[in-house]
Every structure is written in C-alpha cells, then in structure tokens.
Amino acid sequence: MANRIFLLQKRVTRIMIGADSRFSCKGSFKKLDTLPIPCEYVFSLLILIIKNFDKFLTITAIHGVNTRTNHQLHRPLSCIHRDVFYSGIKIFHRLPAHILELKNETIKLMEALRKYLIIHVFYSVDEVLSSSQAAVPSQQQ
C-alpha cells in the first residue's frame, strides 16, 4: 500500500512541475522542498525515538565506560527486529555525526534531520541504512 501511495506521490510531483512520466523525481522533491513517503516514514520514526530518548539508555550509562560508541542508544531486550523502536534506533545510529551532536536540542535536531532527508531524497529505508553518510556502523546484537 505504501508503495502505491509513493508512486502516486511521484506522479503528482511530475504533474506539478510539468515533467514527463519517465522523469526522475529526486531533483523535483528537493526543488519543491518535499519529503518522499519513505523519508516521511523515516522522519516520523526518528521523531518517535527523539521524543522517547528517556526510555533508552546510552551504552555508557549501562556499563559506565566511556567508549567510542558511547553516544549510541541501547536497544532494550524487549525490542524485537520488527519493532518500530528497533528500526528507529538502527536508523538513528546511521545518522551523520553533525546531526547526532544535536540530540539534546530537539528543535535543531528535527530541522537538521529534515534538511538531511531533503538533500538526500531516499527512496527506501534500506537506502537510509546503507547511506555513505552514516556516522557509525550500527550496533550488533
């Protein structure tokens, strides 16, 4: 269903700019300052994580040792691989360092996150996870 909505969103974008049906919409999304559906999903997922930071401990808070991954959030054992919190934390860990540094400033973090998603125009969650802009490899479990 989401894929169908995404196809309709691309069709509407092409109509808005008067482009051919084979025209790539990536540049158009940037020009119109619009997030594609997959980016909207990622943005919403990360907002959920940001608003629930207090539910996740950092790695340093768990074992008290300052490590190179001390900024990463710990996935609780109750998180399963299909859980939205699991996915959100996994994507959060893949954000660039300049965005992760803003995690204590919610408004600036949301603005930087939206700008990052508009600049890169990801067409899937897998693209976000495999982005070369990723700060730190995701935590293994």
DSSP file (Angstrom, degrees, kcal/mol; ACC not computed):
  #  RESIDUE AA STRUCTURE BP1 BP2  ACC     N-H-->O    O-->H-N    N-H-->O    O-->H-N    TCO  KAPPA ALPHA  PHI   PSI    X-CA   Y-CA   Z-CA
    1    1 A M     >        0   0    0      0, 0.0     4,-2.1     0, 0.0     5,-0.2   0.000 360.0 360.0 360.0 -44.5    0.0    0.0    0.0
    2    2 A A  H  >  +     0   0    0      1,-0.2     4,-2.3     2,-0.2     5,-0.1   0.868 360.0  54.6 -63.2 -35.3    2.8    2.5    0.9
    3    3 A N  H  > S+     0   0    0      2,-0.2     4,-2.3     1,-0.2    -1,-0.2   0.899 107.2  50.2 -64.5 -39.9    4.5    1.7   -2.4
    4    4 A R  H  > S+     0   0    0      2,-0.2     4,-2.0     1,-0.2    -2,-0.2   0.905 110.8  48.8 -64.4 -41.5    1.3    2.6   -4.3
    5    5 A I  H  X S+     0   0    0     -4,-2.1     4,-2.4     2,-0.2    -2,-0.2   0.888 109.7  52.9 -65.1 -39.1    1.0    5.9   -2.4
    6    6 A F  H  X S+     0   0    0     -4,-2.3     4,-2.3     2,-0.2    -2,-0.2   0.902 107.8  50.7 -63.6 -41.1    4.6    6.6   -3.2
    7    7 A L  H  X S+     0   0    0     -4,-2.3     4,-2.1     1,-0.2    -1,-0.2   0.900 111.2  48.5 -62.4 -40.4    4.0    6.0   -6.9
    8    8 A L  H  X S+     0   0    0     -4,-2.0     4,-2.5     2,-0.2    -2,-0.2   0.884 108.8  53.7 -66.2 -38.2    1.0    8.4   -6.7
    9    9 A Q  H  X S+     0   0    0     -4,-2.4     4,-2.3     1,-0.2    -2,-0.2   0.912 109.6  47.8 -62.5 -41.9    3.2   11.0   -4.9
   10   10 A K  H  X S+     0   0    0     -4,-2.3     4,-2.3     2,-0.2    -1,-0.2   0.896 110.6  52.0 -66.1 -38.5    5.8   10.8   -7.7
   11   11 A R  H  X S+     0   0    0     -4,-2.1     4,-2.1     2,-0.2    -2,-0.2   0.927 110.6  47.4 -62.3 -44.8    3.0   11.1  -10.3
   12   12 A V  H  X S+     0   0    0     -4,-2.5     4,-2.6     1,-0.2    -1,-0.2   0.896 110.4  53.1 -63.2 -40.4    1.6   14.3   -8.6
   13   13 A T  H  X S+     0   0    0     -4,-2.3     4,-1.7     1,-0.2    -1,-0.2   0.913 108.7  49.2 -62.0 -42.9    5.1   15.7   -8.3
   14   14 A R  H  X>S+     0   0    0     -4,-2.3     5,-2.7     1,-0.2     4,-0.9   0.894 111.4  49.6 -63.3 -39.5    5.7   15.2  -12.1
   15   15 A I  H  <5S+     0   0    0     -4,-2.1     3,-0.4     3,-0.2    -2,-0.2   0.914 107.7  54.8 -64.6 -42.3    2.3   16.9  -12.8
   16   16 A M  H  <5S+     0   0    0     -4,-2.6    -1,-0.2     1,-0.2    -2,-0.2   0.857 117.4  34.7 -61.1 -36.2    3.2   19.8  -10.5
   17   17 A I  H  <5S-     0   0    0     -4,-1.7    -1,-0.2    -5,-0.2    -2,-0.2   0.484 110.8-118.7 -98.5  -2.2    6.5   20.5  -12.4
   18   18 A G  T  <5 +     0   0    0     -4,-0.9    -3,-0.2    -3,-0.4     2,-0.2   0.871  59.1 154.3  71.6  38.4    5.1   19.5  -15.8
   19   19 A A      < -     0   0    0     -5,-2.7    -1,-0.2    -6,-0.2    -2,-0.0  -0.569  47.4 -96.1-100.2 162.5    7.6   16.7  -16.4
   20   20 A D    >   -     0   0    0     -2,-0.2     3,-1.5     1,-0.1    -1,-0.1  -0.273  37.4-109.6 -68.0 157.7    7.4   13.5  -18.5
   21   21 A S  T 3  S+     0   0    0      1,-0.3    -1,-0.1    -7,-0.0    -7,-0.1   0.664 119.2  52.4 -67.9 -15.8    6.3   10.3  -16.8
   22   22 A R  T 3  S+     0   0    0      2,-0.1    -1,-0.3     0, 0.0     2,-0.2   0.401  83.2 117.2 -97.7   1.6    9.8    8.9  -17.1
   23   23 A F  S <  S-     0   0    0     -3,-1.5     2,-0.2     1,-0.1    -9,-0.1  -0.493  71.5-115.9 -72.5 135.0   11.4   11.9  -15.4
   24   24 A S        -     0   0    0     -2,-0.2     4,-0.4     1,-0.1     3,-0.3  -0.532  18.3-155.8 -72.2 134.8   13.2   11.2  -12.1
   25   25 A C  S  > S+     0   0    0     -2,-0.2     4,-2.8     1,-0.2     5,-0.2   0.513  70.6  94.3 -90.4  -6.2   11.6   13.0   -9.2
   26   26 A K  H  > S+     0   0    0      1,-0.2     4,-1.6     2,-0.2    -1,-0.2   0.926  91.4  41.8 -55.4 -48.6   14.6   13.1   -6.9
   27   27 A G  H  > S+     0   0    0     -3,-0.3     4,-2.6     1,-0.2    -1,-0.2   0.851 113.0  55.3 -65.4 -34.4   15.5   16.6   -8.1
   28   28 A S  H  > S+     0   0    0     -4,-0.4     4,-2.8     2,-0.2    -2,-0.2   0.885 103.7  53.3 -68.0 -39.2   11.9   17.7   -8.0
   29   29 A F  H  X>S+     0   0    0     -4,-2.8     5,-2.7     2,-0.2     4,-0.5   0.917 112.1  46.2 -61.0 -41.9   11.4   16.7   -4.4
   30   30 A K  H ><5S+     0   0    0     -4,-1.6     3,-0.9    -5,-0.2    -2,-0.2   0.939 113.4  48.8 -63.1 -47.1   14.4   18.8   -3.5
   31   31 A K  H 3<5S+     0   0    0     -4,-2.6    -2,-0.2     1,-0.3    -1,-0.2   0.885 115.6  42.8 -61.7 -40.8   13.2   21.7   -5.6
   32   32 A L  H 3<5S-     0   0    0     -4,-2.8    -1,-0.3    -5,-0.1    -2,-0.2   0.481 107.7-126.3 -84.6  -3.0    9.7   21.6   -4.0
   33   33 A D  T <<5 +     0   0    0     -3,-0.9     2,-0.4    -4,-0.5    -3,-0.2   0.917  62.5 142.3  56.9  45.9   11.2   21.1   -0.5
   34   34 A T      < -     0   0    0     -5,-2.7    -1,-0.2    -6,-0.2    -2,-0.1  -0.926  49.5-133.3-120.7 141.0    9.1   17.9   -0.1
   35   35 A L        -     0   0    0     -2,-0.4    83,-0.1    -3,-0.1    79,-0.0  -0.791  24.0-125.7 -90.9 132.1    9.9   14.6    1.5
   36   36 A P     >  -     0   0    0      0, 0.0     4,-2.4     0, 0.0     3,-0.5  -0.333  35.5 -98.0 -66.7 161.5    9.0   11.5   -0.4
   37   37 A I  H  > S+     0   0    0      1,-0.2     4,-2.3     2,-0.2     5,-0.2   0.870 123.7  52.3 -51.7 -46.1    6.9    8.9    1.5
   38   38 A P  H  > S+     0   0    0      0, 0.0     4,-2.3     0, 0.0    -1,-0.2   0.903 111.4  47.5 -60.8 -37.8    9.9    6.8    2.6
   39   39 A C  H  > S+     0   0    0     -3,-0.5     4,-3.0    83,-0.4    -2,-0.2   0.867 108.9  54.2 -69.1 -35.8   11.6    9.8    4.0
   40   40 A E  H  X S+     0   0    0     -4,-2.4     4,-2.6     2,-0.2    -1,-0.2   0.907 109.1  49.2 -61.4 -41.1    8.4   10.9    5.8
   41   41 A Y  H  X S+     0   0    0     -4,-2.3     4,-2.6    -5,-0.2    -2,-0.2   0.940 112.7  46.2 -62.4 -47.8    8.3    7.4    7.4
   42   42 A V  H  X S+     0   0    0     -4,-2.3     4,-2.5     2,-0.2    -2,-0.2   0.916 112.8  50.7 -61.7 -43.6   12.0    7.7    8.5
   43   43 A F  H  X S+     0   0    0     -4,-3.0     4,-2.1     1,-0.2    -2,-0.2   0.929 112.3  46.3 -60.5 -46.6   11.4   11.3    9.8
   44   44 A S  H  X S+     0   0    0     -4,-2.6     4,-2.0     1,-0.2    -1,-0.2   0.897 112.1  51.4 -62.9 -41.3    8.3   10.1   11.8
   45   45 A L  H  X S+     0   0    0     -4,-2.6     4,-1.7     1,-0.2    -2,-0.2   0.907 111.5  46.7 -62.6 -43.2   10.2    7.1   13.1
   46   46 A L  H  X S+     0   0    0     -4,-2.5     4,-2.8     2,-0.2    -1,-0.2   0.838 108.2  55.3 -71.2 -32.5   13.1    9.3   14.3
   47   47 A I  H  X S+     0   0    0     -4,-2.1     4,-2.6     2,-0.2    -1,-0.2   0.901 106.5  52.6 -63.7 -39.5   10.8   11.8   15.9
   48   48 A L  H  X S+     0   0    0     -4,-2.0     4,-0.7     2,-0.2    -2,-0.2   0.913 111.5  45.8 -59.9 -43.4    9.3    8.9   17.9
   49   49 A I  H >< S+     0   0    0     -4,-1.7     3,-0.8     2,-0.2    -2,-0.2   0.926 112.4  50.7 -65.5 -45.0   12.9    8.0   19.0
   50   50 A I  H >< S+     0   0    0     -4,-2.8     3,-1.2     1,-0.3    -2,-0.2   0.905 110.1  49.2 -60.6 -43.0   13.7   11.6   19.8
   51   51 A K  H 3< S+     0   0    0     -4,-2.6    -1,-0.3     1,-0.3    -2,-0.2   0.648 115.7  44.9 -73.0 -13.4   10.6   12.1   21.9
   52   52 A N  T X<  +     0   0    0     -3,-0.8     3,-2.1    -4,-0.7     4,-0.4   0.022  69.7 124.6-118.2  26.3   11.3    8.8   23.8
   53   53 A F  G X   +     0   0    0     -3,-1.2     3,-1.8     1,-0.3    -1,-0.1   0.852  68.8  65.2 -52.4 -36.3   15.1    9.3   24.5
   54   54 A D  G 3  S+     0   0    0      1,-0.3    -1,-0.3    -3,-0.2    -2,-0.1   0.685  93.9  60.2 -64.8 -16.5   14.4    8.8   28.2
   55   55 A K  G <  S+     0   0    0     -3,-2.1     2,-0.5    -6,-0.2    -1,-0.3   0.609 100.2  64.4 -84.1 -12.2   13.3    5.2   27.5
   56   56 A F  S <  S-     0   0    0     -3,-1.8     2,-0.3    -4,-0.4    19,-0.1  -0.940  72.6-147.3-117.8 131.2   16.7    4.3   26.1
   57   57 A L        -     0   0    0     -2,-0.5    17,-3.1    17,-0.3     2,-0.2  -0.638  22.1-118.6 -87.7 150.8   20.0    4.3   28.0
   58   58 A T  B  >  -A   73   0A   0     -2,-0.3     4,-1.1    15,-0.2    15,-0.2  -0.504  29.0-109.5 -80.3 161.8   23.2    5.2   26.3
   59   59 A I  H >> S+     0   0    0     13,-1.7     4,-1.9    10,-0.4     3,-0.6   0.889 119.4  54.7 -58.7 -40.5   25.9    2.5   26.2
   60   60 A T  H 3> S+     0   0    0     10,-0.7     4,-2.7     1,-0.2    -1,-0.2   0.885 103.6  54.9 -62.0 -39.4   28.0    4.5   28.7
   61   61 A A  H 34 S+     0   0    0      9,-0.2    -1,-0.2     1,-0.2    -2,-0.2   0.778 107.9  51.5 -66.0 -25.4   25.1    4.6   31.2
   62   62 A I  H << S+     0   0    0     -4,-1.1    -2,-0.2    -3,-0.6    -1,-0.2   0.949 129.5  12.4 -77.5 -51.3   24.8    0.8   31.1
   63   63 A H  H  < S-     0   0    0     -4,-1.9    -2,-0.2     2,-0.2    -3,-0.2   0.473  92.5-128.2-111.5  -0.8   28.4   -0.2   31.8
   64   64 A G     <  +     0   0    0     -4,-2.7     2,-0.5    -5,-0.3    -4,-0.1   0.562  67.2 122.5  72.8   9.0   30.0    3.1   32.9
   65   65 A V        -     0   0    0     -6,-0.3     2,-0.9    -5,-0.1    -1,-0.2  -0.902  63.5-129.7-108.3 132.2   32.9    3.0   30.5
   66   66 A N        +     0   0    0     -2,-0.5     2,-0.2    -3,-0.1    -5,-0.0  -0.691  43.1 166.2 -81.5 106.0   33.4    5.8   28.0
   67   67 A T    >   -     0   0    0     -2,-0.9     3,-1.5     1,-0.0     4,-0.1  -0.578  53.4 -97.4-114.4 176.1   33.8    4.1   24.7
   68   68 A R  T 3  S+     0   0    0      1,-0.3     3,-0.3    -2,-0.2    -2,-0.0   0.703 125.3  49.4 -69.1 -17.6   33.8    5.2   21.0
   69   69 A T  T >  S+     0   0    0      1,-0.2     3,-1.6     2,-0.1   -10,-0.4   0.063  73.5 119.9-104.9  24.4   30.1    4.2   20.8
   70   70 A N  T <   +     0   0    0     -3,-1.5   -10,-0.7     1,-0.3    -9,-0.2   0.731  69.4  58.0 -64.8 -21.4   29.1    6.0   24.0
   71   71 A H  T 3  S+     0   0    0     -3,-0.3    -1,-0.3    -4,-0.1    -2,-0.1   0.631  84.9 104.8 -81.8 -12.7   26.6    8.1   22.1
   72   72 A Q  S <  S-     0   0    0     -3,-1.6   -13,-1.7     1,-0.1     2,-0.3  -0.378  72.7-121.5 -73.4 147.2   24.7    5.2   20.8
   73   73 A L  B     -A   58   0A   0    -15,-0.2     2,-0.5    16,-0.2   -15,-0.2  -0.628  23.4-123.2 -84.7 143.9   21.3    4.2   22.3
   74   74 A H        -     0   0    0    -17,-3.1   -17,-0.3    -2,-0.3    -1,-0.0  -0.749  17.6-133.8 -89.5 129.9   20.9    0.8   23.8
   75   75 A R        -     0   0    0     -2,-0.5   -19,-0.1   -19,-0.1    11,-0.0  -0.731  26.5-124.3 -82.0 121.7   18.1   -1.3   22.4
   76   76 A P    >   -     0   0    0      0, 0.0     3,-1.9     0, 0.0    -1,-0.0  -0.246  19.0-114.5 -62.2 155.1   16.2   -2.9   25.2
   77   77 A L  T 3  S+     0   0    0      1,-0.3    -2,-0.0     3,-0.0     0, 0.0   0.760 114.5  66.8 -62.2 -23.8   15.9   -6.7   25.2
   78   78 A S  T 3  S+     0   0    0      2,-0.0     2,-0.4     0, 0.0    -1,-0.3   0.670  79.7  98.6 -72.7 -14.8   12.1   -6.2   24.7
   79   79 A C    <   -     0   0    0     -3,-1.9     2,-0.2     6,-0.1    -4,-0.0  -0.595  59.6-162.8 -75.4 126.5   12.8   -4.8   21.2
   80   80 A I    >   -     0   0    0     -2,-0.4     3,-1.9     1,-0.0     6,-0.3  -0.673  35.2 -99.9-103.0 165.8   12.3   -7.3   18.5
   81   81 A H  T 3  S+     0   0    0      1,-0.3    -2,-0.0    -2,-0.2    -1,-0.0   0.692 122.3  46.8 -62.3 -20.5   13.7   -6.9   15.0
   82   82 A R  T 3  S+     0   0    0      4,-0.1    -1,-0.3     5,-0.0     2,-0.1   0.427  86.6 114.3 -99.6   0.4   10.3   -5.8   13.6
   83   83 A D  S <> S-     0   0    0     -3,-1.9     4,-2.1     1,-0.1     5,-0.2  -0.425  70.9-130.6 -71.2 143.5    9.6   -3.3   16.4
   84   84 A V  H  > S+     0   0    0      1,-0.2     4,-2.8     2,-0.2     5,-0.2   0.853 109.0  54.3 -65.1 -33.7    9.4    0.4   15.4
   85   85 A F  H  > S+     0   0    0      2,-0.2     4,-2.6     1,-0.2     5,-0.3   0.913 107.4  50.5 -66.1 -40.8   11.8    1.3   18.3
   86   86 A Y  H  > S+     0   0    0     -6,-0.3     4,-2.2     2,-0.2    -2,-0.2   0.949 114.7  43.0 -59.8 -49.7   14.4   -1.3   17.0
   87   87 A S  H  X S+     0   0    0     -4,-2.1     4,-2.4     1,-0.2     5,-0.2   0.908 113.9  51.8 -63.9 -42.6   14.2    0.2   13.5
   88   88 A G  H  X S+     0   0    0     -4,-2.8     4,-2.7     1,-0.2    -2,-0.2   0.905 111.1  46.1 -62.3 -43.0   14.2    3.7   14.7
   89   89 A I  H  X S+     0   0    0     -4,-2.6     4,-2.2     2,-0.2    -1,-0.2   0.896 111.1  53.4 -66.9 -39.6   17.3    3.2   16.9
   90   90 A K  H  X S+     0   0    0     -4,-2.2     4,-0.6    -5,-0.3    -2,-0.2   0.916 113.5  42.1 -61.4 -43.8   19.0    1.4   14.0
   91   91 A I  H >< S+     0   0    0     -4,-2.4     3,-1.0     1,-0.2     4,-0.3   0.896 110.4  57.7 -69.3 -40.4   18.4    4.4   11.7
   92   92 A F  H >< S+     0   0    0     -4,-2.7     3,-1.4     1,-0.3    -2,-0.2   0.891 103.3  53.5 -56.8 -41.3   19.3    6.9   14.4
   93   93 A H  H 3< S+     0   0    0     -4,-2.2    43,-1.0     1,-0.3    -1,-0.3   0.719 103.9  57.7 -67.5 -20.3   22.7    5.3   14.7
   94   94 A R  T << S+     0   0    0     -3,-1.0    -1,-0.3    -4,-0.6    -2,-0.2   0.437  81.8 110.8 -90.6  -0.2   23.3    5.7   10.9
   95   95 A L  S <  S-     0   0    0     -3,-1.4    40,-0.8    -4,-0.3    41,-0.3  -0.391  80.3 -93.2 -72.1 152.6   22.8    9.5   11.0
   96   96 A P    >>  -     0   0    0      0, 0.0     4,-2.0     0, 0.0     3,-1.2  -0.256  35.0-111.9 -63.0 155.0   25.8   11.7   10.3
   97   97 A A  H 3> S+     0   0    0      1,-0.3     4,-2.1     2,-0.2     5,-0.2   0.841 113.8  61.7 -59.1 -37.2   27.7   12.9   13.4
   98   98 A H  H 34 S+     0   0    0      1,-0.2    -1,-0.3     2,-0.2     4,-0.2   0.780 109.3  42.8 -65.6 -23.6   26.7   16.6   12.9
   99   99 A I  H X4 S+     0   0    0     -3,-1.2     3,-1.5     2,-0.2    -1,-0.2   0.867 110.3  54.8 -84.8 -40.8   23.0   15.5   13.4
  100  100 A L  H >< S+     0   0    0     -4,-2.0     3,-1.6     1,-0.3    -2,-0.2   0.824  98.6  64.4 -60.6 -31.2   23.8   13.2   16.3
  101  101 A E  T 3< S+     0   0    0     -4,-2.1     3,-0.4     1,-0.3    -1,-0.3   0.719  96.5  58.5 -64.8 -20.0   25.5   16.0   18.2
  102  102 A L  T X   +     0   0    0     -3,-1.5     3,-2.4     1,-0.2     7,-0.4   0.258  67.6 115.0 -92.0  11.9   22.2   17.9   18.3
  103  103 A K  T <  S+     0   0    0     -3,-1.6    -1,-0.2     1,-0.3     3,-0.1   0.682  76.0  51.6 -63.7 -16.5   20.4   15.1   20.2
  104  104 A N  T 3  S+     0   0    0     -3,-0.4     2,-0.6     1,-0.2    -1,-0.3   0.508 102.1  64.7 -93.5  -5.2   19.9   17.3   23.3
  105  105 A E    <>  -     0   0    0     -3,-2.4     4,-2.6     1,-0.2     5,-0.2  -0.824  68.1-174.1-118.1  89.2   18.4   20.2   21.2
  106  106 A T  H  > S+     0   0    0     -2,-0.6     4,-2.5     1,-0.2     5,-0.2   0.863  78.5  47.3 -56.4 -47.7   15.1   18.7   19.8
  107  107 A I  H  > S+     0   0    0      1,-0.2     4,-2.2     2,-0.2    -1,-0.2   0.936 115.6  44.7 -64.2 -46.8   14.1   21.6   17.5
  108  108 A K  H  > S+     0   0    0      1,-0.2     4,-2.6     2,-0.2    -1,-0.2   0.877 112.7  53.1 -64.6 -36.8   17.5   21.9   15.9
  109  109 A L  H  X S+     0   0    0     -4,-2.6     4,-2.5    -7,-0.4    -2,-0.2   0.924 109.3  47.7 -63.5 -45.0   17.8   18.2   15.6
  110  110 A M  H  X S+     0   0    0     -4,-2.5     4,-2.4     2,-0.2    -2,-0.2   0.895 113.3  48.4 -64.8 -39.7   14.4   17.9   13.8
  111  111 A E  H  X S+     0   0    0     -4,-2.2     4,-2.4     2,-0.2    -2,-0.2   0.930 113.7  46.1 -65.2 -45.1   15.4   20.8   11.4
  112  112 A A  H  X S+     0   0    0     -4,-2.6     4,-2.4     1,-0.2    -2,-0.2   0.887 112.8  51.1 -65.0 -38.6   18.7   19.2   10.7
  113  113 A L  H  X S+     0   0    0     -4,-2.5     4,-2.4    -5,-0.2    -2,-0.2   0.927 110.9  47.1 -64.2 -46.2   17.1   15.8   10.2
  114  114 A R  H  X S+     0   0    0     -4,-2.4     4,-2.2     2,-0.2    -2,-0.2   0.916 113.0  49.3 -62.3 -43.2   14.5   17.2    7.7
  115  115 A K  H  X S+     0   0    0     -4,-2.4     4,-2.4     1,-0.2    -2,-0.2   0.909 110.4  51.2 -62.2 -42.8   17.2   19.1    5.8
  116  116 A Y  H  X S+     0   0    0     -4,-2.4     4,-2.0     1,-0.2    -2,-0.2   0.911 111.3  47.4 -60.4 -44.2   19.3   15.9    5.6
  117  117 A L  H  X S+     0   0    0     -4,-2.4     4,-2.0     1,-0.2     5,-0.4   0.858 112.4  49.4 -68.6 -35.1   16.4   13.9    4.3
  118  118 A I  H  < S+     0   0    0     -4,-2.2    -2,-0.2     2,-0.2    -1,-0.2   0.897 111.0  50.0 -70.1 -39.6   15.5   16.5    1.7
  119  119 A I  H  < S+     0   0    0     -4,-2.4    -2,-0.2     1,-0.2    -1,-0.2   0.908 120.4  34.5 -64.3 -41.6   19.1   16.8    0.5
  120  120 A H  H  < S-     0   0    0     -4,-2.0    -2,-0.2    -5,-0.2    -1,-0.2   0.699  86.2-156.8 -91.8 -20.0   19.5   13.0    0.1
  121  121 A V     <  -     0   0    0     -4,-2.0     2,-0.2    -5,-0.2    -3,-0.1   0.917  14.4-157.0  41.7  69.7   15.9   12.1   -1.1
  122  122 A F        -     0   0    0     -5,-0.4   -83,-0.4     1,-0.1    -1,-0.1  -0.552  15.3-161.2 -76.1 138.0   16.0    8.5    0.0
  123  123 A Y  S    S+     0   0    0     -2,-0.2     2,-0.3   -85,-0.1    -1,-0.1   0.436  73.3  17.8 -98.8  -1.9   13.5    6.2   -1.8
  124  124 A S  S  > S-     0   0    0      1,-0.1     4,-1.2   -86,-0.1     3,-0.1  -0.984  74.3-113.2-159.5 162.8   13.6    3.5    0.8
  125  125 A V  H  > S+     0   0    0     -2,-0.3     4,-2.3     1,-0.2     5,-0.2   0.849 116.6  60.5 -66.9 -35.0   14.6    2.7    4.4
  126  126 A D  H  > S+     0   0    0      1,-0.2     4,-1.9     2,-0.2    -1,-0.2   0.863 100.2  55.0 -61.4 -35.6   17.4    0.4    3.1
  127  127 A E  H  4 S+     0   0    0      2,-0.2     4,-0.3     1,-0.2    -1,-0.2   0.895 107.6  49.7 -63.0 -39.8   18.9    3.5    1.3
  128  128 A V  H >< S+     0   0    0     -4,-1.2     3,-1.1     1,-0.2    -2,-0.2   0.933 111.8  48.0 -63.5 -45.7   19.0    5.3    4.6
  129  129 A L  H 3< S+     0   0    0     -4,-2.3    -1,-0.2     1,-0.2    -2,-0.2   0.797 116.5  42.5 -67.7 -29.1   20.7    2.4    6.3
  130  130 A S  T 3< S+     0   0    0     -4,-1.9    -1,-0.2    -5,-0.2    -2,-0.2   0.306  84.0 135.9-100.3   9.7   23.3    1.9    3.5
  131  131 A S    X   -     0   0    0     -3,-1.1     3,-1.4    -4,-0.3    -3,-0.1  -0.276  57.4-137.9 -59.3 138.5   23.9    5.7    3.1
  132  132 A S  T 3  S+     0   0    0      1,-0.3    -1,-0.2     3,-0.0    -4,-0.1   0.604 100.7  70.6 -72.5 -10.4   27.6    6.6    2.8
  133  133 A Q  T 3  S+     0   0    0     -5,-0.1    -1,-0.3   -37,-0.1   -36,-0.2   0.473  70.3 131.0 -81.9  -2.7   26.9    9.5    5.1
  134  134 A A    <   -     0   0    0     -3,-1.4   -39,-0.2     1,-0.1   -40,-0.1  -0.226  49.1-151.8 -59.3 139.3   26.4    7.1    8.0
  135  135 A A  S    S+     0   0    0    -40,-0.8   -41,-0.1     1,-0.3    -1,-0.1   0.947  71.9   3.1 -77.6 -52.9   28.3    8.2   11.1
  136  136 A V  S    S-     0   0    0    -43,-1.0    -1,-0.3   -41,-0.3     3,-0.1  -0.992  83.2 -99.0-139.7 139.0   29.0    4.9   12.9
  137  137 A P        -     0   0    0      0, 0.0     3,-0.1     0, 0.0   -43,-0.0  -0.311  55.6 -94.5 -57.2 143.9   28.2    1.3   11.9
  138  138 A S        -     0   0    0     -9,-0.1     2,-0.2     1,-0.1   -48,-0.1  -0.219  45.2 -94.8 -63.6 152.1   25.0    0.1   13.7
  139  139 A Q        -     0   0    0    -66,-0.1     2,-0.3    -3,-0.1    -1,-0.1  -0.444  39.5-129.4 -68.9 133.3   25.4   -1.8   16.9
  140  140 A Q              0   0    0     -2,-0.2    -1,-0.1     1,-0.1     0, 0.0  -0.615 360.0 360.0 -84.7 142.5   25.4   -5.5   16.5
  141  141 A Q              0   0    0     -2,-0.3    -1,-0.1     0, 0.0    -2,-0.0   0.290 360.0 360.0-140.4 360.0   23.0   -7.7   18.6
